[in-house]
Amino acid sequence: MESIYNNWDEAAEAWLRRMVDTASNSPKDRHMFDPIEIYFRQWIMRVTKGDLVEGDIDLAVDVLFRAGVTAMQTLASEDRFSLTDMHELLVRKQHDYGHDNINSFGIIGICIRLCDKIARIKNLQGRDTNGLNEPLHDSYVDVIGYATVACMYHDGSFQLKLKGDIK
């Protein structure tokens, strides 16, 4: 698939901007992770039984995008979201991880990783704590990152090289 972006960095920024636009134009629901988590738990169980139907991946990416929007709204409501910082973090992480970790398991792998983060968020919120190993904030950032990567993977732009790697 031919990408409309010149490099990985550009694609990541474009998807983050779409999330920002959606986050600022939709109501915030602090319980929005509940249906997302339920959907992915049921979907992943169905997929592991071999029951993948047409449109499943498209819908999963839409739900992943919604999870990113929800996380972004949460951080923005606490004045703890910066598009620039998020973009720079994603580029640094892509530099360190490369393509193989995501390419190995695709959208299904991203969904599982996202469910782990949502479970962590809900657990820490239920305990009314910020976390012992890393702050709760980092889990929200990870959700935004996974949502961005999922959208990029789905549109083919995840396979692009980082701007600094293009020669």
N, C-alpha and C positions, 0 to 999 in steps of 0.2 A: 504494500500500500504506500503510495506516494504521500509524504507528509507536507503540510502547508507551512511547517516551521523549518527554520534553518538549522536549529540545533536543539539539544535537550533543554538547555536553560530557557530558551524562548518558549518552548512548549509548556514547561512547568509554570512559567510566569503567566501565560495565557490562561491555563486552567485555574490557577490561583485567583486570577482576576475574575473569572466567571463565578467562582465560589463567593468571592467578596460581593459581587453584584447580587447574586442570589440571596446571600445572607442579609444584605442590607434591605432587600425588597420582600422579605418574607417574615412572618411572625415567628418569634422565638418560643419554643416549647421545651422546657427543661426536661421533659420526659420523652423527648423524641428518640432517644437511644433505645427505649424499650421496644418499640415495634421493629426497629432496625435489627436489634439483637435477635428477636424472635424470628424474624424473616430469615436471617442468615443461618441460624441454628437448624431450622426446618429445611431450608434449601440445601445446605451442605449435607445433611443426612440423606436427603433425596438423591443428590448428585452422587454420593458415595455408593448408593445402591444401583447406579447406572441409569437413573431417570432424569437425564438432561434433555429438555425439550427446546425447540426453536424459540428464541427470544429470552431464554433464561439469562444468558450472559449480559445482554443489553439491560435487562431489568436489574440484575445484580450491580452493574456499573452505575445505574441511576440511583440505587439505594446507597452505594458507596459514596457517591457524590453528595447525597443528602446527609450522610454521616459527617462528611467534611464540613458541610455548611453548618450543621448543628454544633460541631466542635468550635468552628470559627465564631459563631454567634456567642457561644459561652465565653470564649477568651475576649472577644470584643466588648462584651458587657462588663467585663472586669478591667477593661482598658489594657489588656495584655496581649493584643495581637498586632503584629506588624507584618505587612505584606513583604517588605524588603527583608526583614529578618527570616521569615518563613522561606522565602525563595532562596536566600543564601544558605540556609540550613539544608534544604533539599539538594541543592547543587553539591554541597560538601559531602552529604551522605551518598549521593550517586557516585561521586568521585571515589569514595571508599568502598562501596558495595559493588559497583558495576551493574551489569545487566543480568548476570546469571541467577542471582537469588530469586528474582521475580520471574524470569523466563522459565525457571524450573517448574513452577507450580501455577503460574498465571493468575487469573482472576480468583480462582478458588483459593489459592494460597493467600492472596491478599485478604479475602473475606475471613479466613481463619485468623490471620494476624489481627485484623480489625476487631473480631469478636473478643480476642484476648484483651485488647485495649479497653473495649467497652466494659468487659467484666471487671477489669481493674478499676476503672472510673467508678462504676456502681459500687464496688466493694469499699473503696476509699470514702466515697460519699456516705455510704451506709454507716461507716465507722466514724464519720466526721473527722477524718484525719487527712493530712496532706501526703502521706506516704513516707516510708522509712528509707527506701533505696533511691528513689527519684521523686520529685514533686509531681503532684497531680497534673499540673500544667503541662508537663512533658507528655503525658498520655493524650491530652487533647491535641497537642502539636503532632504527635504520631498519627492520630486519626486523620488530621488534615493531610499529612504526608501520604498516608496510604490511599486516601481518596484521590489525591492528585495523581499519584503513580498509576492507580487503576484506570483513570480516565485516559492518561497518556498511553498505557499499555493497550487499551481498547482501540484508540484511534491510530495506533502504530507509531506515535512519536516517542514512546519510551525507548525505542531501538536507536534513536539518533545519538550521535556523539555529543559530549559536552562541548561547549564553545571553546574551551581551552584545549581540547583534544583534536580539534579540526585543523588539519595542515594543508 
